[in-house]
C-alpha cells in the first residue's frame, strides 16, 4: 500500500525510534558488564523492557504501513517541534 507523506513520516519516525531504543539497550548492556551481579540482573530487566517497547514500535510502524493506523492531520507537528 502506498503511503501519503504524513504516514510515511510516521512510519519512518516509529522505525527510527525503535532503532534508537535498541541502540540504547545495547549501550546499556555494554556498560552493565562492569557492574555487580545484582546490578546486572536489574539492568537486564530494564533492557528487556526496552526491547519490548522497541518491538511494539515496529508493530505500530507495520500497522501504519498496512494502513490500519494513520497520522492525525489535526495534530499537526510535534508539540516540541521537529526532532
Beta strands, then each sheet from edge to edge (+ up, - down):
end
